[in-house]
Amino acid sequence: MQKILLIVLSVAAGLSAGIFASVWSAEYLDRYAASLEGAGNEVIRLSQEKPQPIPGTFEEAAARARDVVQPALVRFQRVGGIDPILLPGEEDSLGVVITSDGWVMTSVETAEGDAPLHAFIGETEYTIVDSVSDPYTEIYFYRLEASGLPVIPFGASDQVESGSLAFAATSASALLPTAVVDAHHWNATVARLPAETFTRSFTYADLFPLPGTPVVNSAGELIAIDGTPLHQLLPVVRSVIRSGESARTVFGATVIDLSAVHVPAGIDRGFSRGTYIDTVVVNGPAAIAGVRRGDIITHVGGMALGDESFAERLLSYAPEETVRLTIDRGGEEVMIDVQLGRR
């Protein structure tokens, strides 16, 4: 513990009190050191190398994150209706601007009961003119009546490792430094899931007080909304920006990830990685292509399935694109081309 704490202190040595009040505190150092201790030696290596990508000192990383996130931060309020009336400046959820012409991303629905959602950037309120939802992640996109807005840059969330330093914008005036304790957290409650369902998310050393919290890396680049990694959202982001609609690829099967912790006995046939086909949707893309119950997908597009889920591997394919699968069918290797559907 002492060794880890010394590493944390060396990384944070240049921090000044003027960045954010929540950045520098004995309580934070205790929590961050504890998270490092629980994540293993890999975290110590990352800490010794300083935040990645290296922006300089911890102070410079925090200042950059603040300068990038704060102008693009969206605050949402629900005033009246079934919710209590908020005081001026208070917010009950957050989001972030992803296009200069008004598209923002959050994890909050437009309305609950008769309490409408109000959006603020800085002290200016903007009218919400359109909304799109992503059913696979429960992330929401709202179009504000605006132009020339500051936009947050995107980071490579698929390259985030356990122990990486991150910053969470927990309010309009607070930036919380935290650690990604687990970059591949298994969050499914059942083994059998639709092939398009994501089962992994980020977990952090801290709990965030508001939904829709944007999380950035040490360069100030967005890597997640709450625990949802950005790379899981990119297909919908592209679709929303181009057409104002949500579009996802559809495979059409219920699957079991063989790299998951809880896999029913007797179905893996000796495979520790891959995707087991549990059921096939009638007249769905998988069924039409000839995928059967009991098949184990071992490769997607010629690349072996590793720790990532099948749903994450499908992220590189657009709706109606064809993907080539390598399948183990009772010990026989079969190649099947599946034309993916659209939802």
C-alpha positions as CSV (number, residue, x, y, z in Angstrom):
1,M,0.0,0.0,0.0
2,Q,2.8,2.4,0.9
3,K,4.5,1.8,-2.5
4,I,1.3,2.5,-4.4
5,L,0.6,5.6,-2.4
6,L,4.1,7.0,-3.2
7,I,3.4,6.4,-6.9
8,V,0.1,8.3,-6.7
9,L,1.7,11.1,-4.8
10,S,4.5,11.4,-7.4
11,V,1.9,11.6,-10.2
12,A,-0.1,14.2,-8.4
13,A,2.8,16.3,-7.0
14,G,2.3,19.2,-9.3
15,L,-1.4,19.7,-8.6
16,S,-2.5,23.2,-7.7
17,A,-5.6,24.0,-5.6
18,G,-7.0,26.3,-8.2
19,I,-8.1,23.7,-10.8
20,F,-11.2,22.2,-9.1
21,A,-11.9,21.8,-5.4
22,S,-12.6,18.2,-5.8
23,V,-9.4,17.3,-7.5
24,W,-7.0,17.5,-4.6
25,S,-7.9,16.1,-1.2
26,A,-6.6,13.5,1.2
27,E,-9.8,11.6,0.8
28,Y,-9.3,11.3,-3.0
29,L,-5.7,10.1,-2.6
30,D,-6.9,7.4,-0.2
31,R,-9.7,6.2,-2.6
32,Y,-7.4,6.3,-5.6
33,A,-4.6,4.4,-3.8
34,A,-7.1,1.8,-2.7
35,S,-8.4,1.3,-6.3
36,L,-4.8,0.9,-7.5
37,E,-4.1,-1.7,-4.9
38,G,-7.1,-3.7,-5.9
39,A,-6.3,-3.6,-9.6
40,G,-2.9,-5.3,-9.6
41,N,0.6,-4.5,-10.8
42,E,-0.5,-3.3,-14.2
43,V,-1.9,-0.2,-12.6
44,I,1.5,0.6,-10.9
45,R,3.1,0.5,-14.4
46,L,0.5,2.9,-15.8
47,S,1.0,5.2,-12.9
48,Q,4.7,5.3,-13.3
49,E,4.3,6.2,-16.9
50,K,1.9,9.0,-16.0
51,P,-1.5,9.4,-17.7
52,Q,-1.9,8.1,-21.2
53,P,-1.6,9.8,-23.6
54,I,1.0,11.8,-21.7
55,P,-0.1,15.5,-21.4
56,G,2.7,16.3,-19.0
57,T,2.0,16.6,-15.3
58,F,-1.2,15.6,-13.4
59,E,-1.9,19.3,-13.0
60,E,-1.8,19.8,-16.8
61,A,-4.0,16.7,-17.4
62,A,-6.7,18.0,-14.9
63,A,-6.5,21.5,-16.4
64,R,-6.9,20.2,-20.0
65,A,-9.8,18.0,-19.0
66,R,-11.5,20.9,-17.3
67,D,-10.9,23.2,-20.3
68,V,-12.3,20.7,-22.8
69,V,-15.2,19.3,-20.8
70,Q,-16.7,22.4,-19.1
71,P,-17.7,24.3,-22.3
72,A,-19.3,21.2,-23.8
73,L,-21.1,20.1,-20.7
74,V,-24.9,20.1,-20.8
75,R,-27.0,20.3,-17.6
76,F,-30.5,19.0,-17.6
77,Q,-33.2,20.1,-15.2
78,R,-36.8,18.9,-14.5
79,V,-38.8,21.8,-13.1
80,G,-42.4,21.2,-11.8
81,G,-44.6,18.3,-12.4
82,I,-44.0,15.3,-10.2
83,D,-40.4,16.3,-9.5
84,P,-39.4,18.8,-6.8
85,I,-38.5,22.3,-8.1
86,L,-34.8,22.7,-8.4
87,L,-33.0,25.8,-7.2
88,P,-31.3,28.0,-9.8
89,G,-28.0,26.4,-11.0
90,E,-29.0,22.9,-9.8
91,E,-29.1,20.0,-12.2
92,D,-30.5,16.5,-12.0
93,S,-28.6,15.0,-14.9
94,L,-25.8,15.7,-17.3
95,G,-24.8,15.3,-20.9
96,V,-22.2,16.4,-23.4
97,V,-22.3,18.2,-26.9
98,I,-21.2,15.9,-29.7
99,T,-21.9,18.2,-32.7
100,S,-21.7,22.0,-33.1
101,D,-25.2,22.1,-34.5
102,G,-26.8,20.9,-31.3
103,W,-26.7,17.1,-30.9
104,V,-26.0,16.1,-27.3
105,M,-25.6,12.7,-25.6
106,T,-26.9,11.6,-22.2
107,S,-28.5,8.7,-20.4
108,V,-31.7,10.5,-19.4
109,E,-35.1,10.2,-21.1
110,T,-36.8,13.3,-22.4
111,A,-39.7,13.4,-20.0
112,E,-40.9,11.6,-16.9
113,G,-44.6,12.1,-16.2
114,D,-45.4,15.7,-16.7
115,A,-42.0,17.1,-15.8
116,P,-40.3,18.4,-19.1
117,L,-36.6,18.3,-19.5
118,H,-34.7,21.7,-19.7
119,A,-31.2,21.8,-21.2
120,F,-28.5,24.3,-20.2
121,I,-25.0,25.0,-21.5
122,G,-23.4,27.5,-19.2
123,E,-26.1,29.9,-18.2
124,T,-28.0,29.6,-21.5
125,E,-31.1,27.5,-21.9
126,Y,-31.7,25.7,-25.2
127,T,-34.9,24.2,-26.6
128,I,-34.9,20.5,-27.3
129,V,-36.3,20.0,-30.8
130,D,-35.6,16.3,-31.5
131,S,-34.7,13.1,-29.6
132,V,-33.3,9.7,-30.5
133,S,-32.7,6.7,-28.3
134,D,-30.4,3.7,-28.5
135,P,-32.3,0.6,-27.1
136,Y,-29.2,-1.5,-26.7
137,T,-27.4,1.0,-24.3
138,E,-30.2,3.2,-23.0
139,I,-28.3,6.2,-24.2
140,Y,-30.3,9.2,-25.5
141,F,-29.5,11.8,-28.1
142,Y,-31.2,15.2,-28.1
143,R,-31.0,17.9,-30.7
144,L,-30.9,21.4,-29.3
145,E,-31.9,24.5,-31.2
146,A,-28.4,25.8,-31.5
147,S,-25.3,26.4,-33.7
148,G,-21.6,26.9,-33.1
149,L,-21.5,24.9,-29.9
150,P,-18.2,23.7,-28.5
151,V,-17.8,19.9,-29.1
152,I,-16.1,17.4,-26.9
153,P,-13.4,15.3,-28.7
154,F,-13.8,11.5,-28.8
155,G,-11.2,9.1,-27.3
156,A,-10.4,5.5,-28.0
157,S,-12.5,3.8,-25.3
158,D,-11.7,0.4,-26.6
159,Q,-8.1,0.9,-25.7
160,V,-8.8,1.9,-22.1
161,E,-7.2,-0.5,-19.6
162,S,-8.0,-1.3,-16.0
163,G,-6.2,1.3,-13.8
164,S,-6.3,4.1,-16.3
165,L,-6.7,7.6,-14.9
166,A,-10.0,9.3,-15.9
167,F,-11.9,12.5,-15.1
168,A,-15.7,12.7,-14.5
169,A,-17.6,15.9,-14.9
170,T,-19.9,15.5,-11.9
171,S,-21.4,18.9,-12.0
172,A,-21.0,22.3,-13.8
173,S,-18.1,23.2,-11.5
174,A,-16.6,19.9,-10.3
175,L,-14.2,17.5,-12.1
176,L,-13.6,14.3,-10.2
177,P,-10.4,12.4,-10.9
178,T,-11.0,8.6,-10.6
179,A,-9.6,5.3,-11.8
180,V,-11.1,2.8,-14.2
181,V,-11.0,-0.1,-11.9
182,D,-12.4,-2.6,-14.5
183,A,-12.5,-1.8,-18.2
184,H,-14.3,-5.1,-19.0
185,H,-16.9,-5.4,-16.3
186,W,-19.4,-8.2,-16.9
187,N,-22.8,-6.6,-16.2
188,A,-25.2,-9.3,-17.5
189,T,-27.5,-11.0,-15.1
190,V,-28.2,-14.0,-17.4
191,A,-26.0,-16.0,-19.7
192,R,-28.4,-16.1,-22.7
193,L,-28.8,-12.7,-24.3
194,P,-29.6,-11.3,-27.8
195,A,-26.5,-11.2,-29.9
196,E,-26.8,-7.4,-30.1
197,T,-26.7,-6.8,-26.4
198,F,-23.6,-5.4,-24.8
199,T,-22.5,-7.1,-21.6
200,R,-19.4,-5.1,-20.6
201,S,-19.1,-1.7,-19.1
202,F,-16.6,0.4,-17.2
203,T,-16.5,0.5,-13.4
204,Y,-14.8,3.2,-11.5
205,A,-13.2,3.9,-8.1
206,D,-16.0,6.4,-7.4
207,L,-19.7,6.6,-7.7
208,F,-21.1,9.6,-9.7
209,P,-23.9,11.6,-8.2
210,L,-25.8,12.4,-11.5
211,P,-26.8,10.2,-14.5
212,G,-25.3,11.1,-17.8
213,T,-21.9,11.9,-16.4
214,P,-19.3,12.3,-19.2
215,V,-16.0,10.6,-18.4
216,V,-12.8,11.7,-20.2
217,N,-9.2,10.4,-20.4
218,S,-6.2,12.5,-19.4
219,A,-6.2,14.3,-22.7
220,G,-9.8,15.5,-22.2
221,E,-11.2,13.1,-24.7
222,L,-14.6,11.4,-24.1
223,I,-14.4,7.7,-23.3
224,A,-17.8,7.0,-21.7
225,I,-21.2,8.2,-20.6
226,D,-21.6,6.8,-17.1
227,G,-20.3,3.2,-17.5
228,T,-21.1,2.9,-21.2
229,P,-17.9,2.9,-23.3
230,L,-17.9,5.3,-26.2
231,H,-17.0,2.7,-28.8
232,Q,-20.3,0.9,-28.2
233,L,-22.1,4.1,-29.2
234,L,-20.2,5.1,-32.3
235,P,-22.5,3.4,-34.8
236,V,-25.5,5.2,-33.4
237,V,-23.6,8.5,-33.1
238,R,-22.8,8.3,-36.9
239,S,-26.4,7.4,-37.7
240,V,-27.8,10.2,-35.6
241,I,-25.5,12.8,-37.1
242,R,-26.2,11.6,-40.7
243,S,-29.9,11.0,-40.6
244,G,-31.3,12.0,-37.2
245,E,-32.2,8.3,-36.7
246,S,-30.8,5.4,-34.6
247,A,-29.5,2.5,-36.6
248,R,-28.0,-0.7,-35.3
249,T,-27.0,-4.0,-36.9
250,V,-29.2,-7.0,-36.2
251,F,-27.9,-10.6,-36.2
252,G,-31.0,-12.4,-35.0
253,A,-30.0,-14.9,-32.4
254,T,-29.8,-15.5,-28.7
255,V,-26.2,-16.3,-27.7
256,I,-23.9,-17.2,-24.8
257,D,-20.5,-15.6,-24.5
258,L,-18.1,-18.4,-23.7
259,S,-15.6,-16.0,-22.1
260,A,-18.3,-15.0,-19.6
261,V,-18.0,-16.0,-15.9
262,H,-21.2,-18.0,-15.8
263,V,-21.5,-20.4,-18.7
264,P,-23.9,-23.3,-18.5
265,A,-22.1,-26.6,-18.3
266,G,-21.7,-28.8,-21.4
267,I,-22.1,-26.3,-24.1
268,D,-18.6,-25.0,-24.6
269,R,-17.2,-28.2,-26.2
270,G,-13.7,-27.2,-24.9
271,F,-13.8,-23.7,-26.3
272,S,-12.8,-20.9,-23.8
273,R,-13.5,-18.2,-26.3
274,G,-16.3,-17.8,-28.8
275,T,-20.1,-17.4,-29.0
276,Y,-22.5,-20.2,-28.6
277,I,-25.8,-20.0,-30.6
278,D,-28.6,-20.8,-28.1
279,T,-31.7,-19.9,-30.3
280,V,-32.1,-18.5,-33.8
281,V,-34.8,-15.9,-34.6
282,V,-37.2,-17.2,-37.3
283,N,-36.6,-15.4,-40.6
284,G,-33.9,-13.3,-39.0
285,P,-30.5,-12.7,-40.7
286,A,-28.7,-15.6,-38.9
287,A,-31.5,-18.0,-39.7
288,I,-31.7,-17.0,-43.4
289,A,-27.9,-17.5,-43.7
290,G,-28.1,-21.0,-42.2
291,V,-26.8,-20.5,-38.6
292,R,-28.1,-23.2,-36.3
293,R,-28.7,-23.7,-32.6
294,G,-25.6,-25.3,-31.1
295,D,-23.1,-23.6,-33.5
296,I,-20.1,-21.9,-31.9
297,I,-18.8,-18.8,-33.6
298,T,-15.0,-18.8,-33.3
299,H,-14.0,-16.1,-35.9
300,V,-15.7,-13.0,-37.2
301,G,-14.4,-11.6,-40.4
302,G,-11.4,-13.9,-40.2
303,M,-10.4,-12.7,-36.7
304,A,-10.7,-14.9,-33.7
305,L,-13.1,-13.9,-30.9
306,G,-11.2,-13.0,-27.8
307,D,-12.4,-11.4,-24.5
308,E,-14.7,-8.9,-26.3
309,S,-18.3,-9.8,-26.8
310,F,-19.8,-10.8,-30.1
311,A,-21.9,-7.6,-30.0
312,E,-18.7,-5.5,-29.7
313,R,-17.2,-7.3,-32.7
314,L,-20.3,-6.5,-34.8
315,L,-19.6,-2.8,-34.1
316,S,-17.3,-2.6,-37.2
317,Y,-20.1,-3.7,-39.5
318,A,-22.9,-1.5,-40.8
319,P,-26.6,-2.5,-41.1
320,E,-27.1,-4.7,-44.2
321,E,-23.4,-5.4,-44.5
322,T,-22.3,-9.0,-44.9
323,V,-20.1,-10.6,-42.3
324,R,-18.2,-13.9,-42.7
325,L,-18.4,-16.2,-39.7
326,T,-16.2,-19.2,-38.9
327,I,-18.3,-21.7,-37.0
328,D,-17.7,-25.0,-35.1
329,R,-20.6,-27.3,-35.9
330,G,-20.1,-30.5,-33.9
331,G,-16.4,-30.6,-34.6
332,E,-16.7,-29.5,-38.2
333,E,-15.5,-26.0,-39.3
334,V,-18.1,-24.2,-41.4
335,M,-17.9,-20.8,-43.1
336,I,-21.2,-18.8,-43.3
337,D,-21.8,-15.3,-44.7
338,V,-24.6,-13.4,-42.9
339,Q,-26.1,-10.3,-44.3
340,L,-26.9,-8.3,-41.1
341,G,-30.2,-6.6,-40.6
342,R,-31.1,-3.1,-39.4
343,R,-32.9,-1.8,-36.4
